[in-house]
Amino acid sequence: MALTNDEKGLLQEALSVYLQVCSQQLPPQQVQQLAAVAQGLIKKIDTVASGSAKGGNKPNGITDEWFKNVCMSCEKLSAGGCTDKVTEKYPGKCDPILHYERDKLIRK
């Protein structure tokens, strides 16, 4: 499912208006929390079109080589990207990629 630039722009604008309305009615701390969630949503919207494959989208920070040779066969790849918490924080540092890189060095 790829979004057009117009669709992404509309969603970003809608979130912006929503945050403006919330800032008038909610305490600043809640608005900051909502802004963080909205920012995460925008990030996800940008990755929706970044490359879909068998199981899902290429996670941020993952090379095309890793995605093709490791991620596409990994059970932790979902439609929204990688569900592994290590990869989320440290792209390329999950066990399957580390094993792939080690095996690649041994084959040389």
Backbone as numpy.savetxt, mean C-alpha at the origin, in Angstrom:
# Nx Ny Nz CAx CAy CAz Cx Cy Cz
-8.76 -3.50 -10.55 -9.61 -2.33 -10.55 -8.71 -1.09 -10.55
-8.69 -0.40 -11.62 -7.87 0.81 -11.70 -8.78 2.03 -11.70
-8.37 3.02 -10.97 -9.12 4.27 -10.91 -8.51 5.27 -11.89
-9.36 6.06 -12.49 -8.87 7.11 -13.37 -8.37 8.27 -12.51
-7.62 9.15 -13.12 -7.13 10.33 -12.38 -8.29 11.18 -11.87
-9.35 11.27 -12.66 -10.53 12.04 -12.24 -11.18 11.41 -11.00
-11.26 10.08 -10.98 -11.86 9.40 -9.84 -11.00 9.58 -8.59
-9.68 9.44 -8.76 -8.77 9.65 -7.62 -8.87 11.08 -7.11
-8.93 12.04 -8.02 -9.05 13.45 -7.64 -10.34 13.73 -6.89
-11.43 13.13 -7.35 -12.72 13.30 -6.69 -12.69 12.74 -5.27
-12.09 11.57 -5.09 -11.99 10.99 -3.76 -11.12 11.84 -2.84
-10.02 12.36 -3.36 -9.15 13.22 -2.56 -9.88 14.49 -2.15
-10.61 15.08 -3.10 -11.36 16.30 -2.80 -12.46 16.04 -1.78
-13.14 14.90 -1.90 -14.21 14.55 -0.96 -13.64 14.37 0.44
-12.50 13.71 0.55 -11.87 13.54 1.86 -11.45 14.89 2.45
-10.97 15.77 1.60 -10.56 17.09 2.06 -11.75 17.87 2.62
-12.86 17.84 1.91 -14.07 18.53 2.37 -14.56 17.90 3.67
-14.52 16.59 3.74 -14.95 15.88 4.95 -14.10 16.32 6.14
-12.79 16.40 5.94 -11.92 16.83 7.03 -12.19 18.28 7.45
-12.53 19.14 6.49 -12.86 20.53 6.81 -14.12 20.60 7.68
-15.12 19.81 7.33 -16.36 19.79 8.10 -16.09 19.23 9.50
-15.31 18.16 9.56 -14.98 17.55 10.86 -14.19 18.52 11.74
-13.32 19.31 11.14 -12.50 20.24 11.93 -13.35 21.31 12.61
-14.54 21.57 12.09 -15.43 22.55 12.70 -16.26 21.94 13.83
-16.36 20.60 13.85 -17.26 19.96 14.81 -16.57 19.06 15.83
-15.33 18.68 15.56 -14.64 17.74 16.44 -13.42 18.38 17.09
-12.97 17.80 18.19 -11.74 18.29 18.82 -10.53 18.05 17.90
-9.50 18.88 18.03 -8.34 18.76 17.15 -7.68 17.38 17.14
-7.67 16.71 18.28 -7.05 15.38 18.34 -7.79 14.39 17.44
-9.10 14.42 17.46 -9.89 13.53 16.60 -9.69 13.87 15.13
-9.59 15.14 14.83 -9.38 15.57 13.45 -8.03 15.07 12.96
-7.02 15.12 13.82 -5.70 14.61 13.44 -5.74 13.12 13.16
-6.49 12.39 13.96 -6.63 10.95 13.74 -7.33 10.68 12.41
-8.38 11.43 12.15 -9.09 11.28 10.88 -8.19 11.64 9.70
-7.38 12.66 9.86 -6.46 13.08 8.79 -5.45 11.98 8.50
-4.98 11.31 9.54 -4.03 10.21 9.34 -4.69 9.06 8.57
-5.92 8.76 8.92 -6.66 7.70 8.21 -6.89 8.11 6.76
-7.26 9.37 6.55 -7.50 9.86 5.20 -6.21 9.80 4.38
-5.10 10.15 4.99 -3.82 10.10 4.28 -3.49 8.66 3.89
-3.75 7.71 4.77 -3.55 6.29 4.45 -4.43 5.84 3.31
-5.66 6.36 3.30 -6.59 6.04 2.22 -6.08 6.56 0.87
-5.59 7.77 0.88 -5.05 8.37 -0.35 -3.87 7.53 -0.85
-3.05 7.08 0.08 -1.91 6.25 -0.28 -2.38 4.95 -0.94
-3.42 4.34 -0.36 -3.98 3.12 -0.93 -4.59 3.37 -2.30
-5.24 4.51 -2.45 -5.84 4.85 -3.75 -4.75 4.92 -4.81
-3.60 5.50 -4.45 -2.50 5.61 -5.40 -1.92 4.26 -5.76
-1.94 3.30 -4.83 -1.36 1.99 -5.11 -2.31 1.07 -5.86
-3.59 1.41 -5.87 -4.56 0.57 -6.59 -4.17 0.45 -8.06
-3.74 1.53 -8.66 -3.39 1.52 -10.07 -1.91 1.23 -10.32
-1.13 1.04 -9.26 0.31 0.90 -9.44 0.74 -0.45 -9.98
-0.13 -1.40 -10.01 0.23 -2.69 -10.58 -0.49 -3.82 -9.90
-1.44 -4.39 -10.61 -2.15 -5.51 -10.03 -1.63 -6.80 -10.64
-1.67 -7.85 -9.86 -1.21 -9.15 -10.32 -2.16 -10.21 -9.80
-1.72 -11.45 -9.87 -2.55 -12.58 -9.47 -3.22 -12.36 -8.13
-2.44 -12.05 -7.12 -2.99 -11.92 -5.77 -3.29 -10.51 -5.37
-2.63 -9.54 -5.95 -2.87 -8.18 -5.53 -1.87 -7.21 -6.11
-1.73 -6.09 -5.46 -0.87 -5.01 -5.93 0.53 -5.13 -5.36
1.48 -4.61 -6.10 2.87 -4.61 -5.65 2.99 -3.68 -4.46
3.51 -4.19 -3.34 3.68 -3.35 -2.16 4.71 -2.25 -2.40
4.59 -1.14 -1.70 5.56 -0.05 -1.79 6.92 -0.54 -1.34
7.97 -0.13 -2.04 9.33 -0.47 -1.66 9.80 -1.82 -2.13
8.98 -2.54 -2.84 9.32 -3.87 -3.35 9.73 -3.73 -4.82
10.86 -4.33 -5.17 11.32 -4.25 -6.56 10.47 -5.14 -7.44
10.52 -4.87 -8.73 9.78 -5.70 -9.69 10.27 -7.14 -9.65
11.58 -7.32 -9.46 12.15 -8.68 -9.38 11.58 -9.43 -8.19
11.57 -8.81 -7.03 11.02 -9.46 -5.84 9.54 -9.76 -6.03
8.82 -8.80 -6.59 7.38 -9.00 -6.77 7.12 -10.19 -7.68
7.85 -10.24 -8.79 7.63 -11.31 -9.78 8.06 -12.67 -9.23
9.21 -12.73 -8.57 9.77 -14.01 -8.16 9.37 -14.46 -6.76
8.90 -13.56 -5.92 8.57 -13.93 -4.54 7.12 -13.60 -4.20
6.76 -12.35 -4.33 5.46 -11.88 -3.84 4.27 -12.54 -4.54
4.39 -12.74 -5.85 3.24 -13.29 -6.58 2.88 -14.70 -6.12
3.83 -15.42 -5.52 3.53 -16.77 -5.03 3.35 -16.80 -3.51
3.44 -15.66 -2.88 3.34 -15.59 -1.42 1.88 -15.54 -0.98
1.58 -16.30 0.08 0.21 -16.34 0.58 -0.21 -15.05 1.28
0.75 -14.20 1.62 0.44 -12.97 2.33 0.08 -11.81 1.40
0.11 -12.05 0.09 -0.25 -11.01 -0.87 -1.76 -11.00 -1.03
-2.36 -9.83 -0.80 -3.80 -9.69 -0.96 -4.08 -8.63 -2.02
-5.34 -8.40 -2.28 -5.72 -7.41 -3.30 -5.22 -6.01 -2.94
-5.06 -5.73 -1.66 -4.60 -4.42 -1.22 -3.09 -4.31 -1.06
-2.38 -5.39 -1.31 -0.93 -5.39 -1.15 -0.51 -6.48 -0.18
0.65 -6.33 0.40 1.19 -7.34 1.31 0.58 -7.15 2.70
0.18 -8.26 3.30 -0.41 -8.20 4.64 0.62 -8.50 5.72
1.87 -8.76 5.35 2.92 -9.05 6.31 3.34 -7.75 7.00
3.33 -7.76 8.33 3.65 -6.54 9.10 5.11 -6.13 8.95
6.01 -7.11 8.77 7.43 -6.78 8.59 7.62 -6.02 7.28
7.01 -6.51 6.21 7.14 -5.86 4.90 6.53 -4.46 4.92
5.47 -4.30 5.68 4.82 -2.99 5.79 5.79 -1.96 6.37
6.54 -2.37 7.39 7.49 -1.45 8.03 8.84 -1.42 7.32
9.29 -2.58 6.87 10.62 -2.71 6.27 10.52 -3.47 4.95
10.18 -2.78 3.87 10.02 -3.47 2.58 11.28 -4.26 2.21
11.05 -5.50 1.80 12.15 -6.36 1.38 12.81 -7.12 2.50
12.34 -6.97 3.72 12.97 -7.64 4.86 12.13 -8.82 5.38
11.15 -9.25 4.63 10.37 -10.41 5.05 11.15 -11.69 4.74
10.81 -12.78 5.39 11.53 -14.04 5.23 11.57 -14.54 3.78
10.45 -14.55 3.05 10.53 -15.06 1.67 11.53 -14.28 0.80
11.57 -12.97 0.93 12.50 -12.18 0.12 13.93 -12.41 0.58
14.15 -12.49 1.88 15.49 -12.76 2.40 15.99 -14.12 1.94
15.11 -15.13 1.94 15.50 -16.45 1.44 15.81 -16.40 -0.05
15.00 -15.68 -0.79 15.22 -15.54 -2.23 16.59 -14.91 -2.50
16.90 -13.85 -1.79 18.18 -13.17 -1.98 19.36 -14.07 -1.58
19.20 -14.81 -0.51 20.26 -15.73 -0.08 20.48 -16.83 -1.12
19.38 -17.41 -1.63 19.49 -18.43 -2.67 20.10 -17.89 -3.93
19.80 -16.64 -4.25 20.36 -16.01 -5.44 21.87 -15.87 -5.29
22.35 -15.51 -4.12 23.79 -15.38 -3.87 24.49 -16.74 -3.94
23.83 -17.77 -3.43 24.41 -19.12 -3.46 24.53 -19.63 -4.90
23.55 -19.32 -5.74 23.57 -19.78 -7.14 24.66 -19.13 -7.95
25.17 -17.98 -7.51 26.21 -17.28 -8.29 27.51 -17.94 -8.22
